[in-house]
Amino acid sequence: MATVYIETSVVSYLTSRESGQVIALSRQMLTKRWWGEGRLSHELFTSQFVIDEASQGASESAGKRLAVLDEIPL
């Protein structure tokens, strides 16, 4: 099984509200689609750096990002 490093932009696209900008919205949609299907055939991992970065910003948004990262091994 292939491994995939989950970095901050992945969880940001996955958890943020839909963008009004076409490129950002398409990235969000592709990320959500991959998260629902593609990730199942990969072994995911992340790093403490990503957790530290994802914990910054508005507490509600950070909480959503951290909830996703909580299920991914370091």
HELIX and SHEET records of a PDB file:
HELIX    1   1 THR A    8  THR A   15  1                                   8    
HELIX    2   2 VAL A   22  GLY A   36  1                                  15    
HELIX    3   3 GLY A   38  SER A   41  5                                   4    
HELIX    4   4 GLN A   48  ALA A   54  1                                   7    
HELIX    5   5 SER A   59  LEU A   69  1                                  11    
SHEET    1   A 2 ALA A   2  TYR A   5  0                                        
SHEET    2   A 2 HIS A  42  PHE A  45  1                                        
END                                                                             
